[in-house]
Amino acid sequence: MKDHYSFLTPFYNRLTKLVFGDQLMLAKTCFSENLAGEKVLIIGGGDGLDYQVFKDQLAGEYWEISRSMLQKAEANLKESRLSFRLGYFQAEKEKVFDEVWLHFVLDTMLDEEIISLLGEIRNSIKPDGRIYLADFFAPKNAIQRGLHRSMITFFRIVVNHKRASIPDYEEILLSQEWTKNSEKEFLKGWVKAQIWRL
Ligand SMILES: C[S@@+](CC[C@H](N)C(=O)[O-])C[C@H]1O[C@@H](n2cnc3c(N)ncnc32)[C@H](O)[C@@H]1O
């Protein structure tokens, strides 16, 4: 599997902090208050640096398709009880999770990939399980629109990003019978953190 992120991995986190400060980290962590006893599935978690605050409480699985990101995450979260897996997540019999974290990963996928991933998640989540989504939504003003266009162009060139638009996460999740329970907005609503249940 080609690692499209290998060039970006060493400075990905610093770059996002330079552009967005702590806002993306806050969107990723705002709902994660009580992780003790929770079995977490993290898909496309990147270098895992923003999860270090609760590394001692993290248990479950961490899936990445970038080898370089996965290696960094393994080093950054070595005190956790996560197992680190390279590749595309697939449901496994009798393996179920309380929480699934999808942080800034769905915006890199085509609609049909998102639908297929949601199917795997449905087969891997407890009846009261939750998806924690954090991602970019429609930009709210001209500056955000300009920045968003530049980001998409940058990611299409540097990491072979397949999309030129933002997925309609809500339409897709609703069509797959997920229900939104909570939402917090960051950067005037350009970034949202949401909790979804079946
Ligand atoms: C834009 S980066 C975001 C990384 C991290 N979640 C963050 O917020 O800093 C997207 C990450 O998702 C990973 N990724 C993309 N599609 C994936 C998939 N289907 N399964 C697992 N990881 C995936 C990429 O390798 C990359 O590390």
The ligand as an SDF file (V2000), in Angstrom:
LIG
                    3D

 27 29  0  0  0  0  0  0  0  0999 V2000
   -6.2160   14.5660    6.9970 C   0  0  0  0  0  0  0  0  0  0  0  0
   -5.3880   13.2880    7.8800 S   0  0  0  0  0  0  0  0  0  0  0  0
   -6.0360   13.5490    9.5320 C   0  0  0  0  0  0  0  0  0  0  0  0
   -5.2460   12.8280   10.5750 C   0  0  0  0  0  0  0  0  0  0  0  0
   -5.7790   12.9680   12.0050 C   0  0  0  0  0  0  0  0  0  0  0  0
   -7.1020   12.3640   12.1380 N   0  0  0  0  0  0  0  0  0  0  0  0
   -5.7960   14.3960   12.4550 C   0  0  0  0  0  0  0  0  0  0  0  0
   -6.8750   14.9270   12.6770 O   0  0  0  0  0  0  0  0  0  0  0  0
   -4.7150   14.9750   12.6100 O   0  0  0  0  0  0  0  0  0  0  0  0
   -6.2730   11.8570    7.3490 C   0  0  0  0  0  0  0  0  0  0  0  0
   -5.6580   10.5690    7.8440 C   0  0  0  0  0  0  0  0  0  0  0  0
   -6.5550    9.5170    7.5680 O   0  0  0  0  0  0  0  0  0  0  0  0
   -5.8460    8.4110    7.0460 C   0  0  0  0  0  0  0  0  0  0  0  0
   -6.8240    7.6470    6.2430 N   0  0  0  0  0  0  0  0  0  0  0  0
   -7.4420    8.0360    5.1010 C   0  0  0  0  0  0  0  0  0  0  0  0
   -8.3340    7.0990    4.6970 N   0  0  0  0  0  0  0  0  0  0  0  0
   -8.2690    6.0960    5.6060 C   0  0  0  0  0  0  0  0  0  0  0  0
   -8.9390    4.8400    5.7580 C   0  0  0  0  0  0  0  0  0  0  0  0
   -9.8580    4.4230    4.8820 N   0  0  0  0  0  0  0  0  0  0  0  0
   -8.6370    4.0800    6.8300 N   0  0  0  0  0  0  0  0  0  0  0  0
   -7.6990    4.4830    7.7370 C   0  0  0  0  0  0  0  0  0  0  0  0
   -7.0240    5.6600    7.6500 N   0  0  0  0  0  0  0  0  0  0  0  0
   -7.3110    6.4570    6.6090 C   0  0  0  0  0  0  0  0  0  0  0  0
   -4.6840    9.0150    6.2870 C   0  0  0  0  0  0  0  0  0  0  0  0
   -3.6240    8.1110    6.1470 O   0  0  0  0  0  0  0  0  0  0  0  0
   -4.3390   10.2030    7.1810 C   0  0  0  0  0  0  0  0  0  0  0  0
   -3.4050    9.8480    8.1780 O   0  0  0  0  0  0  0  0  0  0  0  0
  1  2  1  0
  2  3  1  0
  2 10  1  0
  3  4  1  0
  4  5  1  0
  5  6  1  0
  5  7  1  0
  7  8  2  0
  7  9  1  0
 10 11  1  0
 11 12  1  0
 11 26  1  0
 12 13  1  0
 13 14  1  0
 13 24  1  0
 14 15  1  0
 14 23  1  0
 15 16  2  0
 16 17  1  0
 17 18  1  0
 17 23  2  0
 18 19  1  0
 18 20  2  0
 20 21  1  0
 21 22  2  0
 22 23  1  0
 24 25  1  0
 24 26  1  0
 26 27  1  0
M  CHG  2   2   1   9  -1
M  END
$$$$
